[in-house]
Amino acid sequence: MIKKFLGKIYILFFRILGWKFEDQKLYDGIYVLPTHTSLWDAPLGLAYRFRAGTNSITFLTELWYDRFPRIFKSLKFFRTPDLEKSGPSSYVSFFKGLKKEVRKQYADPRALCITVCPEGQLGYCDHWKKSFLHLSRILKMPIFIIKIDYKNKKVSIANPDQPIKTVDRKDIDVMSDIRNLTDKEWAKYPEQVGNIRLERE
């Protein structure tokens, strides 16, 4: 009850600032933010989550975990391994265990939205990490694109009815779909949006 009340206050705060949150039905999936250039991205995304009434797990990249390990451990956040540096056994066991816990913890009708920022940083990034692709394939959950449009002050999902499937598809095809759905002008600082590509693409 208190959580719902605080959520309404949170949403009201951003609405006073002129933000709109599109009313969309959300599904289980990996929700990717392709234009992460501002610290305001996280609170805006959280407000959208409250508006949609979903379950949410936010995955943190190695970059942030290594900078603030004590904070993240104390808050019991999930940590995303650096899949490009870790061996197969480490991340496969991690995700298998995660999937089991996710299904156990969220055994209710609300959608499970796993949020990932593939760039791993606010500034310009030459390429994305592949964590979100591994998550999508191992958990068998499609990808949705989070659209935080600072120009029009609107938060929504760019492809609510067209999830990007990754199972049995090549990385290059998945990334092509993501690029087609993304506009760098959504970002608060468009000039800081990095390349939407993988390192070896």
trRosetta pair geometry for C-beta under 8 A, 3 or more apart (Angstrom, degrees):
i j d omega theta_ij theta_ji phi_ij phi_ji
1 4 6.0 -54 -152 33 28 109
1 5 6.6 27 151 -18 62 107
2 5 5.6 -56 -151 36 34 113
2 6 6.3 31 154 -17 68 106
3 6 5.9 -55 -147 38 29 108
3 7 6.3 36 151 -24 63 107
4 7 5.5 -52 -150 33 31 117
4 8 6.6 34 152 -21 64 101
5 8 5.8 -52 -154 31 32 110
5 9 6.7 31 149 -16 64 104
6 9 5.5 -52 -150 36 37 114
6 10 6.2 43 149 -25 67 105
7 10 5.4 -52 -149 33 32 117
7 11 6.5 30 154 -17 65 104
7 50 3.5 -176 -160 -154 108 125
8 11 5.8 -53 -148 37 32 109
8 12 6.2 36 152 -23 64 107
8 50 7.6 -151 -54 156 36 127
9 12 5.6 -54 -147 35 30 115
9 13 6.6 41 152 -29 63 100
10 13 5.9 -48 -158 22 29 116
10 14 7.3 15 152 -6 60 102
10 43 7.9 -140 -169 -171 108 92
10 46 7.1 -72 165 117 145 102
10 47 5.4 -154 137 -105 101 85
10 50 5.8 104 75 14 127 168
11 14 6.2 -63 -159 40 36 103
11 15 6.2 34 149 -20 70 110
11 21 6.8 -69 -144 4 107 148
11 47 5.2 137 -97 -163 63 96
11 50 5.7 -140 -51 95 107 124
11 51 5.6 119 -110 -71 134 93
12 15 5.5 -57 -144 39 33 113
12 16 6.4 41 155 -25 66 101
13 16 5.9 -55 -158 28 27 113
13 17 6.9 19 147 -11 61 107
13 47 7.9 -122 62 -105 95 133
14 17 5.4 -56 -153 39 41 112
14 19 4.1 -39 159 49 99 133
14 21 7.7 73 98 -41 131 110
14 43 7.8 172 -72 134 123 101
14 44 6.7 126 -126 -114 148 72
14 47 5.1 29 4 -148 150 170
15 18 7.6 109 -173 -31 33 7
15 19 6.1 -92 -85 64 38 74
15 20 7.5 70 -116 -89 79 45
15 21 8.0 -72 -75 -1 94 99
17 153 7.7 -154 119 -152 85 132
18 153 4.9 -9 120 158 95 167
19 44 6.9 -139 -149 -131 156 103
19 47 7.5 62 109 104 144 153
19 153 4.8 -123 -102 174 56 97
19 154 7.1 165 -161 -85 67 31
19 155 6.7 25 180 -8 113 102
20 153 6.4 93 10 116 79 83
20 154 4.7 -16 66 -111 99 80
20 155 7.3 -174 90 25 51 67
21 47 6.5 -133 -77 126 139 97
21 48 5.2 -177 -140 -108 115 72
21 51 4.3 156 130 -15 149 176
21 52 8.0 -126 162 -40 120 80
21 154 7.7 171 -82 -158 26 59
21 155 5.2 -14 -112 64 71 103
21 156 7.5 153 -162 -72 45 65
22 154 6.6 54 -39 180 98 103
22 155 6.9 -146 10 91 82 51
22 156 3.6 24 25 -99 135 110
22 157 7.6 -128 76 18 124 65
23 51 7.6 -113 -97 155 63 113
24 52 7.0 -27 68 -107 73 115
24 156 6.3 100 -17 -154 137 87
24 157 5.5 -140 98 28 161 108
24 160 4.7 -120 -171 -103 131 154
25 160 6.9 111 62 179 63 125
26 29 7.7 -123 180 29 86 111
26 52 5.1 42 -4 -180 130 142
26 54 5.3 -42 79 -72 141 140
26 111 4.4 -150 107 61 91 163
26 113 6.1 -24 162 -68 138 121
26 144 7.7 -165 -144 70 88 177
26 157 6.8 139 -103 -32 90 152
26 160 7.3 -89 -96 -134 54 100
27 111 5.4 -144 -140 -126 12 128
27 142 7.8 21 99 52 122 110
27 144 7.6 143 56 -51 88 138
27 163 7.0 -73 70 -65 134 135
28 111 5.6 -149 -58 -155 49 77
28 112 4.8 23 -121 50 85 88
28 113 7.7 -145 -133 -70 35 46
28 141 5.5 -104 139 -128 92 111
29 111 7.7 -13 13 -179 82 115
29 112 7.9 152 19 87 39 68
29 113 6.6 -2 62 -119 73 64
29 114 7.3 -138 110 34 37 82
29 141 5.0 172 -121 168 38 101
29 142 5.1 -38 -123 73 108 70
29 143 6.5 149 -180 -109 108 14
29 144 4.8 76 119 -8 147 108
29 163 6.1 -134 -110 -130 140 125
30 114 5.2 -35 -112 76 61 103
30 116 6.1 -7 -176 9 98 121
30 132 5.5 139 162 -164 137 89
30 135 5.3 124 -103 105 136 117
30 136 4.7 -87 6 -79 145 89
30 139 7.5 128 -55 62 105 129
30 141 5.4 122 -25 105 83 110
30 142 7.2 -142 28 108 83 29
30 143 5.0 -34 73 -103 100 68
30 144 7.2 164 79 23 46 70
31 113 4.9 13 -12 -171 133 99
31 114 6.6 160 19 74 79 43
31 115 4.8 -32 75 -100 104 66
31 116 7.2 148 76 21 51 69
31 143 7.8 148 -93 -160 23 57
31 144 5.0 -24 -107 71 71 100
31 145 7.8 155 -158 -100 63 6
31 146 5.3 69 169 -50 100 105
31 157 7.5 -82 -132 -115 108 108
32 115 8.0 160 -83 -155 24 54
32 116 5.6 -26 -104 71 69 91
32 117 7.7 130 -158 -100 61 31
32 118 6.2 6 -149 -17 111 109
32 132 5.5 60 -93 -156 113 159
32 143 5.7 6 -7 -166 120 107
32 144 7.1 166 20 79 74 44
32 145 5.9 -34 69 -108 91 55
32 146 6.5 -158 85 8 35 89
32 178 7.0 -34 90 -131 149 125
33 36 5.0 81 119 -62 114 101
33 41 6.2 104 -179 177 152 131
33 45 6.9 -64 -77 -82 136 142
33 115 6.9 28 -20 -170 106 98
33 116 7.5 -168 18 89 77 42
33 117 5.0 -27 60 -100 108 81
33 146 4.5 -33 -90 61 74 126
33 148 7.1 12 -142 1 108 115
34 118 7.4 -1 -105 37 61 111
34 119 7.9 106 -153 -32 41 108
34 145 6.3 -19 -6 -146 117 102
34 146 7.7 167 7 55 69 75
34 178 6.4 157 -84 172 141 108
34 182 4.6 -56 90 -120 155 143
34 193 7.7 45 139 -155 77 113
34 196 5.8 16 -162 -108 121 120
35 148 6.9 -148 75 55 108 90
35 182 6.9 166 -42 -164 101 109
35 183 8.0 -17 -59 83 144 49
35 184 6.3 157 -110 -135 116 46
35 186 4.9 145 41 79 167 105
35 187 3.8 -137 172 -68 114 97
35 190 7.8 -25 -154 -110 120 60
35 193 5.2 -31 -131 -109 78 122
36 41 5.4 -122 -132 46 74 179
36 117 4.6 42 -49 -148 164 122
36 119 5.4 -163 53 40 115 127
36 121 8.0 140 104 86 116 29
36 122 6.5 -103 136 -113 86 52
36 187 7.8 -66 5 -119 8 110
37 41 7.5 119 44 -44 44 129
37 122 5.9 90 -152 -172 35 75
37 123 7.9 73 -134 -98 75 22
37 187 4.5 64 15 -173 129 122
37 188 5.4 -153 86 53 106 86
37 189 4.3 -141 149 51 140 93
37 190 7.7 -126 -1 -61 166 20
37 192 4.4 121 -133 84 122 120
37 193 6.1 -72 -53 -67 125 68
38 41 5.3 132 73 -29 76 89
38 122 7.0 104 -62 -147 15 113
38 150 7.6 90 6 -77 152 140
38 187 7.4 155 -9 -172 101 80
38 188 4.0 36 -38 30 139 146
38 189 6.6 136 -57 1 93 96
39 42 6.7 -37 -177 20 53 107
39 122 7.1 -24 -56 -100 69 142
40 43 6.1 -61 -157 46 52 103
40 44 5.7 50 151 -22 80 112
40 188 6.6 96 49 -56 119 151
41 44 6.0 -68 -150 41 25 110
41 45 6.1 25 157 -20 65 111
41 117 7.9 89 119 -96 145 133
41 148 5.7 171 -129 46 78 169
41 188 7.8 -124 -57 -8 89 118
42 45 5.8 -57 -146 37 27 111
42 46 6.3 28 156 -20 64 106
42 58 7.9 48 -138 -136 101 156
43 46 5.4 -52 -144 36 35 114
43 47 6.4 40 155 -23 65 101
44 47 5.7 -50 -150 32 33 113
44 48 6.7 34 150 -18 63 103
44 148 5.4 95 108 -133 140 127
44 155 5.5 -178 163 -79 103 139
45 48 5.6 -52 -152 34 35 113
45 49 6.5 39 148 -23 65 102
45 115 6.5 100 163 -135 143 154
45 146 6.3 6 -114 -166 111 149
45 148 6.9 -68 -64 -69 82 128
45 155 7.2 -170 -90 -154 44 137
46 49 5.4 -49 -151 32 36 116
46 50 6.6 38 150 -19 65 100
46 56 7.9 -173 -119 86 65 162
47 50 5.7 -50 -152 34 34 112
47 51 6.4 36 149 -21 65 105
47 155 7.2 117 82 39 101 162
48 51 5.4 -53 -149 36 35 115
48 52 6.2 23 156 -11 67 109
48 146 7.9 146 74 -147 159 106
48 155 4.5 -120 -73 130 126 134
48 156 7.8 -164 -135 -80 135 26
49 52 6.0 -62 -145 43 29 103
49 54 5.6 -94 -155 55 78 96
49 56 4.9 -26 -143 -39 144 150
49 113 6.7 -146 -116 62 103 142
50 53 7.3 28 -179 -71 32 47
52 111 7.5 -45 145 47 120 123
52 113 8.0 60 92 -25 143 147
53 110 6.2 -116 134 -128 82 122
54 110 5.5 165 -133 168 45 105
54 111 4.5 -39 -128 69 111 91
54 112 7.2 170 179 -91 100 15
54 113 4.9 50 136 -3 144 116
55 106 4.8 128 147 -127 177 131
55 108 7.5 128 -43 60 128 107
55 110 5.3 121 -19 104 89 116
55 111 6.9 -158 33 93 78 43
55 112 4.9 -23 75 -107 114 63
55 113 6.8 162 83 22 56 71
56 112 7.8 163 -84 -161 31 49
56 113 4.9 -20 -105 71 79 97
56 114 7.6 160 -156 -88 55 29
56 115 6.3 17 -167 -12 104 112
57 78 5.9 26 180 13 114 137
57 102 7.2 -82 -16 -113 152 107
57 112 7.4 7 3 -174 101 92
57 113 7.7 175 27 90 61 51
57 114 5.1 -14 65 -115 97 75
57 115 7.2 -175 87 22 45 75
58 77 7.0 -46 79 -149 90 110
58 78 7.7 163 78 46 46 96
58 114 8.0 164 -90 -163 24 52
58 115 4.8 -22 -111 65 71 110
59 78 5.8 -49 -106 95 68 109
59 79 7.7 85 -156 -169 73 13
59 80 4.3 66 175 -49 112 119
59 114 6.5 34 -21 177 111 95
59 115 6.8 -174 19 83 74 55
59 116 5.1 -7 56 -96 117 83
59 131 6.9 -163 133 142 142 135
59 135 7.3 -122 -30 -81 166 153
60 64 4.8 -99 -173 77 108 123
60 65 5.3 126 117 -55 117 92
60 72 6.3 -110 52 -127 164 141
60 77 5.8 45 -6 139 128 136
60 78 7.4 158 16 87 85 59
60 79 6.0 -46 64 -121 98 56
60 80 6.1 -177 70 14 40 93
61 64 5.8 91 59 15 73 94
61 65 7.0 -143 100 -2 35 96
61 80 5.8 -35 -99 68 41 120
61 82 7.5 66 -173 -89 78 78
61 117 7.0 -91 -21 76 116 85
61 120 3.7 -84 84 -120 170 99
61 129 6.3 133 -130 29 124 154
61 131 6.9 -161 -107 3 85 154
62 65 5.7 -65 -141 44 31 110
62 66 5.7 29 165 -21 71 112
62 80 7.3 -96 -41 88 65 80
62 81 7.3 31 -70 -170 103 31
62 82 4.1 -3 -40 -59 146 107
62 85 7.9 25 -57 32 168 131
62 120 7.3 -3 46 -146 70 135
63 66 6.4 -65 -152 35 18 106
63 67 6.7 11 154 -15 58 111
63 120 4.6 113 10 166 132 107
63 121 5.7 -68 133 -65 166 92
64 67 5.8 -60 -149 36 33 110
64 68 6.4 -28 173 33 70 101
64 72 7.5 114 128 -62 93 139
64 120 7.3 -147 -16 -165 91 73
65 68 7.3 -91 -142 62 21 64
65 69 6.0 53 169 -95 67 71
65 72 5.6 -74 -124 44 72 167
65 79 5.2 72 -108 -135 149 110
65 80 7.9 -167 -27 45 136 64
66 69 6.6 5 -129 -54 23 100
68 71 4.3 -21 162 33 109 120
68 72 5.9 110 107 -20 88 96
69 72 6.1 -67 -148 43 30 105
69 73 6.0 27 160 -19 69 111
70 73 5.8 -56 -142 38 29 109
70 74 6.2 27 160 -19 64 109
71 74 6.0 -62 -151 36 26 108
71 75 6.4 9 158 -5 64 112
72 75 6.0 -62 -143 46 30 102
72 77 4.6 -70 -160 42 86 120
72 79 6.8 90 146 -80 136 100
73 76 7.3 29 180 -75 34 41
78 98 7.1 76 -146 -125 137 121
80 83 7.8 -51 165 -30 91 95
80 116 7.3 84 -73 -123 159 105
80 131 4.9 48 174 -158 133 150
80 135 7.9 -50 -125 -60 116 124
81 86 4.9 -5 157 -15 126 157
81 90 6.1 175 -158 130 167 111
81 91 4.9 -141 66 -92 137 96
81 94 5.9 151 -11 12 127 171
81 131 7.7 164 69 -112 55 111
82 85 4.4 13 112 32 116 110
82 86 5.9 136 77 -19 65 96
82 129 7.2 -91 -141 -148 70 138
82 131 7.9 -74 -125 -67 33 113
83 86 5.9 -58 -123 43 31 104
83 91 5.1 47 -113 -85 88 168
83 129 7.1 124 38 170 94 102
83 130 5.7 -100 80 78 127 93
83 131 5.3 157 -1 -88 122 67
83 134 5.3 -176 -122 -10 165 156
84 129 6.5 -126 -9 -146 120 86
84 130 6.2 109 -60 25 99 108
84 199 7.3 65 -129 21 158 144
86 90 4.4 -102 175 73 120 136
86 91 5.3 118 95 -34 134 103
87 90 5.3 98 61 1 74 104
87 91 8.0 -178 86 5 41 85
88 91 6.9 -78 -154 46 30 89
88 92 5.7 21 165 -17 72 120
89 92 6.1 -61 -136 40 24 108
89 93 6.1 20 169 -14 63 113
90 93 6.6 -68 -155 37 19 103
90 94 6.4 19 152 -21 59 113
91 94 5.1 -51 -144 35 39 119
91 95 6.2 32 162 -15 71 105
91 134 6.5 -8 148 162 135 154
92 95 6.2 -60 -147 40 27 103
92 96 6.3 27 156 -19 64 109
92 138 7.3 -168 -131 -116 62 137
93 96 5.8 -54 -142 37 30 111
93 97 6.3 28 159 -15 64 109
94 97 6.2 -66 -157 39 24 106
94 98 6.2 25 150 -22 63 112
95 98 5.1 -51 -141 36 36 117
95 99 6.2 42 158 -26 67 99
95 134 6.9 -133 -64 144 155 101
95 135 6.8 -157 -124 -109 125 56
95 138 4.3 29 141 125 145 156
95 139 6.9 -114 -177 -49 108 86
96 99 5.9 -47 -149 29 29 111
96 100 6.9 29 152 -17 59 105
96 138 7.3 -100 -64 -180 61 121
97 100 5.8 -57 -155 34 34 112
97 101 6.4 27 153 -13 67 109
98 101 5.8 -62 -149 41 32 107
98 102 6.0 35 155 -26 69 107
98 139 7.7 -62 101 -79 107 114
99 102 5.6 -52 -144 32 29 114
99 103 6.5 24 160 -14 63 106
99 138 6.9 -132 -51 136 130 94
99 139 5.3 -176 -100 -109 108 82
100 103 6.3 -60 -152 37 26 105
100 104 6.3 21 153 -16 63 113
101 104 5.5 -60 -145 40 32 111
101 105 5.7 24 161 -16 70 113
102 105 6.1 -60 -138 41 23 104
102 106 5.9 -23 176 24 63 113
102 112 6.5 88 178 -164 112 154
102 139 7.5 6 51 -131 158 126
103 106 6.9 -72 -125 58 19 80
103 107 6.7 53 164 -76 58 83
104 107 6.5 -25 -159 -35 24 110
106 110 7.4 -95 -169 71 104 92
106 112 5.2 104 121 -89 160 116
112 141 7.9 -86 90 -118 105 147
113 144 8.0 -60 -134 51 98 132
114 135 6.4 -144 118 167 145 139
114 139 7.5 74 6 65 156 169
114 141 7.0 90 25 97 122 157
115 146 7.3 32 -133 -42 100 146
116 131 6.3 -163 -153 100 137 107
116 132 4.3 172 97 -89 155 105
116 135 6.7 172 -51 30 148 156
117 120 6.5 156 108 -65 91 31
118 128 3.7 14 143 -157 122 113
118 129 5.5 -160 -165 49 72 69
118 130 7.9 47 -144 -77 111 18
118 131 6.9 -174 -116 48 75 90
118 132 5.2 -68 -78 -3 106 128
119 125 4.2 157 -159 31 95 151
119 128 6.1 -62 -77 -106 49 74
119 129 8.0 152 -112 6 6 85
119 194 5.6 138 -126 33 120 130
120 125 6.8 122 50 -113 82 155
120 129 5.7 61 -36 -6 128 125
121 125 5.7 138 53 -68 104 119
122 192 7.3 -2 149 152 68 140
123 192 5.9 -97 -148 -160 44 113
124 192 5.3 -121 -60 -156 74 60
124 193 7.6 18 -112 74 70 14
124 194 5.0 127 -167 -82 58 87
125 128 7.3 85 119 -79 127 48
125 194 3.6 -80 58 -44 63 168
125 195 7.5 -116 100 36 63 69
126 194 6.2 -91 -48 -165 13 120
126 195 5.8 6 -172 27 41 118
126 199 7.9 64 106 -109 101 72
127 194 7.4 -111 -35 147 17 127
127 195 6.0 -23 -83 79 53 110
127 197 5.4 -64 -124 90 85 78
127 198 5.8 56 -176 -179 115 19
127 199 4.4 135 111 -77 159 58
127 201 7.5 171 -138 16 120 107
128 132 7.7 -43 164 25 127 118
128 194 7.9 155 -59 97 70 123
128 196 6.9 23 -30 -149 123 47
128 197 6.8 170 12 79 93 27
128 198 5.8 -57 63 -93 88 55
128 199 7.9 -129 62 -33 46 69
129 132 7.8 110 92 1 77 83
130 133 4.9 -48 -171 37 80 117
130 134 6.1 79 132 -22 89 98
130 171 7.5 -42 -125 -126 115 134
130 198 6.1 42 -77 -131 95 120
131 134 5.9 -61 -152 38 34 109
131 135 6.2 35 153 -21 69 108
132 135 5.5 -51 -146 36 33 116
132 136 6.3 37 155 -22 65 106
132 143 6.9 73 156 -111 114 119
133 136 5.7 -52 -147 35 30 113
133 137 6.4 21 159 -12 64 109
133 166 5.9 -176 -148 -157 74 147
133 171 6.3 3 -133 -115 160 95
133 174 6.7 119 -113 98 109 160
134 137 6.1 -61 -145 41 29 104
134 138 5.9 17 165 -10 67 115
135 138 6.4 -64 -137 43 21 101
135 139 5.8 -7 174 9 63 119
135 141 7.3 -40 139 55 83 112
136 139 6.7 -70 -134 52 15 92
136 140 7.9 60 165 -107 50 8
136 141 5.6 -110 -135 74 57 70
136 142 6.7 41 -153 -134 110 17
136 143 5.5 -31 -102 -55 143 92
136 166 4.3 72 118 29 130 147
136 167 7.8 -137 135 -44 89 72
137 140 7.2 17 -174 -75 28 47
137 166 5.3 -98 -67 111 82 116
137 167 5.7 137 -128 -88 75 68
140 167 6.3 19 -123 -60 74 137
142 163 3.4 66 123 160 150 124
142 164 5.8 150 -177 66 95 44
142 165 5.2 -51 -111 -87 103 56
142 166 7.1 159 -126 -1 53 84
143 163 6.6 138 57 -172 41 78
143 164 4.1 -33 63 66 99 107
143 165 7.9 -162 18 -66 81 14
143 166 6.4 74 -17 -38 110 113
143 174 7.2 87 19 -167 146 110
143 178 7.2 -40 124 -83 142 105
144 157 5.3 -20 171 -159 120 121
144 158 7.7 158 178 48 71 74
144 159 5.9 -155 -140 70 68 90
144 160 7.1 42 -142 -98 124 43
144 163 6.0 -51 -71 -116 81 80
144 164 7.4 176 -72 17 32 88
145 157 6.7 124 72 -168 55 66
145 158 4.0 -28 85 41 114 120
145 159 5.4 70 24 11 100 102
145 164 7.7 65 -35 -9 93 125
145 178 6.6 150 -84 -140 120 75
145 181 4.9 168 2 121 161 129
145 182 6.3 -138 -156 -74 144 86
146 155 7.8 -14 -176 -163 89 88
146 157 6.5 -45 -105 -108 45 64
146 158 7.5 13 73 -6 3 93
147 154 7.7 -6 119 108 102 88
147 155 7.0 157 91 -154 65 42
147 156 5.0 -16 65 69 112 75
147 157 6.5 142 13 -131 95 11
147 158 4.4 117 -47 -57 120 88
147 186 5.9 -112 -159 -135 75 150
148 155 5.3 -2 -110 -109 69 85
148 186 6.2 110 76 159 51 110
148 187 7.8 55 84 -104 93 44
149 152 4.7 -2 127 47 124 96
149 153 7.1 -61 97 3 80 11
149 154 4.7 -1 57 59 115 84
149 155 7.4 -163 24 -76 73 37
149 156 7.6 -1 -1 23 111 94
149 186 4.7 -77 -100 -138 62 84
150 153 6.9 22 -159 -78 33 52
150 186 6.8 108 10 167 76 48
150 187 6.6 -5 8 142 123 21
150 188 4.5 126 -68 -89 164 62
151 185 6.4 -5 -20 154 141 94
151 186 7.4 -106 10 -125 99 33
156 160 7.8 -71 169 -41 93 117
157 160 4.5 102 88 -70 120 85
158 181 4.8 122 127 170 135 107
158 182 7.2 -94 -57 -82 177 53
159 162 4.3 -83 -168 69 102 88
159 163 6.6 145 124 -83 111 30
159 164 6.8 62 97 -32 158 87
159 181 5.4 -39 -44 -138 119 147
164 174 6.1 104 163 -149 120 80
164 177 4.8 150 -123 115 120 141
164 178 6.6 10 -91 -65 172 76
164 181 7.8 -119 -54 -2 125 149
165 169 6.3 121 108 -13 81 139
166 169 5.6 -117 -155 51 33 112
166 174 5.3 32 -110 -102 85 141
169 173 5.2 -108 176 77 104 126
169 174 5.7 116 114 -54 123 95
170 173 4.8 91 64 5 86 103
170 174 7.2 -155 95 -5 46 86
171 174 5.7 -59 -151 37 35 111
171 175 6.1 30 156 -17 70 109
171 198 5.9 -17 159 -2 132 155
171 201 6.7 -123 119 -99 114 96
172 175 5.9 -55 -145 39 29 110
172 176 6.4 37 153 -26 62 105
172 201 5.9 142 -99 -148 82 95
173 176 5.6 -50 -149 30 32 116
173 177 6.8 35 152 -19 62 101
174 177 5.8 -54 -158 32 34 111
174 178 6.6 32 148 -18 65 105
175 178 5.5 -52 -148 35 37 114
175 179 6.3 39 153 -20 68 103
175 196 6.8 163 -169 141 93 85
175 197 6.0 73 -179 -121 144 52
175 198 6.2 -114 -73 -14 148 95
175 201 6.1 -37 46 -123 168 150
176 179 5.8 -51 -148 35 31 111
176 180 6.5 32 153 -20 63 107
177 180 5.8 -57 -151 35 31 112
177 181 6.6 17 156 -11 64 111
178 181 6.0 -68 -151 41 30 104
178 182 6.0 17 158 -17 68 121
178 196 6.1 -150 114 172 109 126
179 182 5.9 -70 -138 40 28 107
179 196 5.0 158 -91 96 85 132
179 197 8.0 21 -68 -67 124 73
182 186 7.6 -94 -165 12 70 131
182 196 6.0 143 68 -82 152 164
183 186 5.3 109 81 -25 86 95
184 187 6.0 -34 -178 9 58 115
184 190 4.9 95 141 -154 93 92
184 193 4.3 -168 -142 64 101 156
185 190 5.3 0 -105 -101 42 138
186 190 7.9 123 47 -93 40 92
187 190 4.9 145 63 -84 105 51
187 192 7.0 -141 144 63 147 86
187 193 5.0 -173 -11 -60 157 114
189 192 4.3 29 112 15 113 118
189 193 7.6 172 98 -32 66 74
190 193 5.7 -35 -160 0 46 116
197 201 4.6 -135 -176 55 97 142
198 201 4.1 114 53 -38 84 108
